[in-house]
Amino acid sequence: MRVVVAIDSFKGSMSSIEAGEAAKSGILRTGNHDVSVLPLADGGEGTTEALVNGLGGEIVKVSVTGPFFDKVNAHYGILADGNTAVIEMAEAAGITLVDRNSLDPWHATTFGLGELIIDALDRGCRNFIIGIGGSATCDVGIGMLEALGVKILDKEGNELSTDFESLGQAFDIDVSHMDIRISECHFQIACDVKNPLCGDKGAISVFGPQKGVKDNEKELMDGMVSHFASVVNESFNSHYDTLEGAGASGGLGFAFKSFFKNVELRPGIDIVLDAIQLDSYLKEADVVITGEGRLDGQTAMGKVPVGVAKLAKKYGCKVIAFAGAVTQDARDVNDEGIDAFFPIIRGVCTLEDAMNRDNAIKNMEDSVEQVFRLLKEK
């Protein structure tokens, strides 16, 4: 039997590859099956480690500018091809780097993301996978752009700082000093929201409050973002402010599309599935194993296991999911391509015991083994 295993991480317990290898071990207890284990992630936290560990490569550690200009220790991945960098913007400008009482959308910057891109360029990368979720910023990417050599100018031609207030003072854009290597690159931006840049559904109105934007600041700040977008649109004869995903991560979607030549904004799971070349494995597969830490109604709304299932069904594969916890509304996934799902918990235990790495691996092995005893060829 040919089996493809592509399981998301069980956060706090097993990595994607650890969960996949445990499933493989359980499968092989039932016979000499052909089992391929692939890394899986959704383009957000954990994507770098999943792709590097699963596809080969290295983790690069670098000190960059944090959201409030302090230095932070960040990392990104370079895949085995030596050309592909996997970056999570949250490493440099993530909301988890900021104390909740210290959020300040007027000064938070994406400058460190630009530094990560430059470091990868210096190491020869020209293909980028960048996850932009979890930002602490609303700066429409001007921090990142400044790091890459872009200058935002006022009416007198003076260079503005990259504080949010500069968005409302922008008059012209100078890209003559932008790192020329950017034009040689292909960027895949993992973007799972469809919000435009401005308006009631835009970056400030929808995501601003979680980054510290007060209700009485929304209209003013949205107007400043809109002003900056009009300057960019006029400078480049583009209109990406209304594009789905332009408002992602405080306007980073807009910045990438407006200032970079070869850019795709795509759901993170689609980018990852392409990177691991899942299609090529599914063509010959009989059964696909997927899963995540908690399988629930939200899973059915496009999370990683369903992304795998939908692709697997194109090739007529049987799809089975395993999870640490399963809720009542998880049955919705059966309508999205997952034929059956199973919790791996083997008995009553504490949450701490369930999430213990060694216990989780053993539970996965044992649970998958029993299911495959039903499936093994006679």
N, C-alpha and C positions, 0 to 999 in steps of 0.2 A: 504494500500500500504506500502510495506517495502522499506525504503529509507536509504541509507548510505551517509553521508555527510563527505567529506574529502577535505578540501580546504586549500591551502597554505596561508601563511600570506599575507596581503596587506601591504607591508613594509611602515612604517611611518604612518599607518592608523589603521588597525585591525590585531590582532594576528590570528593565525590559528583557535584557539578555538573560539574567538570572531566572526570571519567570519562564522564559522560553526554553532554556536548557533543562529546567526542572520538568516541564511538560514533556520534552523530548525523552528524558530518562524514563518517565512513566510509560510512554508509548513503546519504547524499546523493550520494556519488560514483557510485552505481549507478542513480540515477534521481531523479525529482522526487517523492519520497515525502512523506507527511504525518507528521512526526516530532515527538513531544512529549517533552521531557526533564523529569523530576521529581526532586526531591531525595530522598535516602534515608538513613536511619540507624536504629539499633536502640534509641534512647532513652538511650543512654549517651554516652560521649565523642564529640564531633563533631556531636551532634544539633542544638545551637544554631546552629552555622554552616551546617549543611546546610539547615535550615528557613528561616533568614533569607536565605541566598543564593538558595535556590530559590523561595521564596514572596514574597520582598520583606520589607523591614523594616529594623531597625537593631540594631546591637550596642551595648549599654549597658555601660560600664565603671564599676566602683564599688569602693571600698575597704571591706572588711568584716572581721569578726572571724574569724580562722583557727581551726583545730582546737584550738590551745593558747593562744587569746586574743591572739595576735599579729595584726597587721593584714596582710591579704593582698589583692592586686589580683585582683579577680574580674570576670567579665562574664556577661551573660545577653542574651537576644534579645527584642525586641518585634516581632511580626509586623506586616505592612502594615495589618492591620485596626485597629491601635492598641489592641487590647483583650487580645491574647494574649501572655503572657510565656512564654518557653521557658528553663527554668532547669536547670542540672546541679548537684546538691548538692555534687559533688566540687570545684566551684570554690571552695567555702567550707570544706568539711570533708572533703576527699578524702584518701585514704591517700597519694597521690602528693605531697602537701604536707608530708609528715612523713618525716624520716630514719628508716630501718627500725630503727635502734638507739634511737630516741626514742619509739617507740610507747607510749602510756599510756592504756589504756581507762578508767582511774579518773578521768581529767581531761579527755579529749578531748570537745569540744562541737560541737553543731550550731547554735550561736547565730548564726553567719554566714549560715546558710540562711534563718533568720527575717529577717535584715536584707535579704537579697536580695528576699524576698517583700514586705517593707514598701516597698522602693524601687520595685518594680513597681506596688504599690498606689498609691503617691504619683503615679505617672505615668499612672494611669487604667486599669490592667489589672485585669480581673475574671475572665479565663479563663487558667488556668495549665496548662502541660505541664511536669512536673518529673521529671527522671531522678534516681533515688536510688542508683544503683550506685557502687561504689568508695569507700565511706566509711571514715574512720579511727575512727569512733565506735561506742559501744555504749550511748549515753545515752537510748535510747528517745525521742529527740526533745525532751527537756525543755529543751535549750538553745534550740532553735528556738521552743518554746512560750514560754519566758521572754522572748525578743525580741519576741514578739507580745502580751505582756502577761499571760500566764498565771502564776499564783503557786502553787508547791507548798508546802504548809504542814505543819509538824510538829504534835505533840499539843498544844503550847501555842499554836498558831496563828501561830507565827513562820515567816516565809518562809525556805525552804531555798535553798542555792546550787544550781547546776545540775551539780555534780559527781555522778559515778555513785553515790557513797555515799548521796546524798539519796534515791535510789529506795527504799532500805531503810528510810528514816526518814519517808517520806511518810505523812500521816494524812488530809489533806483537799486538795481542789483548789479554787482560787479563779479563776474565769474571768470575774469581773465587770469586769475591766479589759482583757480580750482585745480586740484591734482589731476593732471592730464590722464593718469592711469585709469581713472574712473570710466573714461570713454571706452576702455578695452574690456570692461567687465560686464557680466550678466548677474543681475540681482533677482533672486526669488524671495519675496517678502511674505512671511507667514502672517496672514491677516484674516482673522475670523469674524470681523464685524463689518457691517455694510454702511456705516454712518458716513454721510458727507462731511466736509470740513466745517461748515457753518450752519447756523439756524437752529431750530428747535431740536433737531436730531443730530446736531453737530458735536464736535469734540468738546467744546466748553459746556454746552447745555446738558449733554448726557453723561460725559465722563469727568467733567471738571470738579463736581462736588467731592468725589472720592480722592481728589488730589489737592483739596483745600480751597477750591473756588467757592466763595460765599454767594448766596442767592442774589444779594444786591450788587454783585460784581459781574454776573453772567452777561447782561446786556452790553456793558462796557467792553468786557474782554472779547466777547463774540464779535463786536464791531471792529476791534483792533485786528483780530484774526482775519476778518473779511477784508479789511483795508490791505493787509499784507498780501492776501491772495490776489487782490486786484492788481497790485504792483507786479507780482510774479507773472500773472496772466498776460499783462500788457508787455512785460519784458520778453517773454518767450512765446507769445502768441499761442498760449495754451489755456485750457479751462478744466483743470483737474480737481478744482474745489468741489464740484458736484459729483465726482466719481465715487462709486461705492467703495468704502474703505479709506477714503481720503482723510477722514477724521480719526482714524485709528491711532492710538498711542500719542494723543495730543497733537495730531496733525502730521505725524511722520509719514503716513501713507501719501499725503499730498506732497511732502518734500521729496520723497523718493521719485515719484512720478514726474514731478516738475523739473527737477535738477539733474536726474540721472537718465541716460539714454535707453538702456536695455533693462527694463524693470517689469516684473510681473507681481501683482498683488494676488495671492491665492490662499485658499484655506490651508492651514498648516498641515493637516493630515494628507492633503493631496500632494504637497511638496515632499513630505516624508515618503509617501508610497512610491513616488517617482524615484526618489533618491535610492531607495532600497531595491528598486526594479521588481516590485512585487508581481507585476504582470507576467514577467518571464517565468516566474516560479509557479504561478497559478495555472498556466497552460497545461501542465502535466500533472497537476495535483488532484487527488481524490477527496481529501479532507483538509480543511483549514481550521486551525485552532487559534482563537483570539481571546481577548478578555482585558480586564482592568481591575483595580482594587475594589471598586463599588459599581455594580451594575444596577441602573435604575432608569426611571423614565427619561432622564436627561441624556442617557446613553443613546436612546432612540432618536434624539434630535441632532444626530450628526457627529457624535463623539467617535473616538478612534476605532473601537470594535465594529461599529456600524460602517465606517468607511472601508474597513477591510472586508466586511461581509458583502457590501454592495459590489465591490470589485470581484470578489470570489464568485458571486452568483453569475457574473458574465461568462464564466467558464464552467458553470454547472457543478461547482464544488459543494460538498456538504460542509456547513459551518457550525462549529461548536465553540461556545464561550465559557470561560471559567473566571470566577471572581471571588474576592475575599468576602464580600457581602452582597446579598441580592435582596432587593426590595420588591414589594408587591407589584408596583407598576413596571418592573423590569420586563414583564411579559410583552411590553410594547416592542421590544427588540425583535420579537419573532416575526413581526410584520415588516422588519427592515433587513431581512436576510439571514438572521441568526436562527438556525434550525432548532437548537436547544442550548440551554445554559445551565451551569451547575456551580453552587458555592463549594469552595474547597475546604471550609472548616469541617473538621471531622468529629467534633463533639463540643460540649459546653466548655467555654474557656473565657478568660479575661481578654479584653482588647489588647493588652500588652502581650499576652501569650500568642494571640492570633497574628500580631504584626511582627513578632520575633522572626528575624530572617531565617534562621535554621528551621523553625517550625513551619513557616510559610512554604519554604522549598519542599519540605517533606510532605506537607499537605497537598501541594500541587502535584508532586510525583504520584502519590497514592490515589488522588481523585482522578487524574487523567488515566492512570493505569486501569482503573475499574471501568471507565467508559469505553476504553479501547478493547477491553475484553469482550464487549458486546459487538464491536465493529470488526474484529480481526477476521481475516478471510479463512474460510473453512478449507 
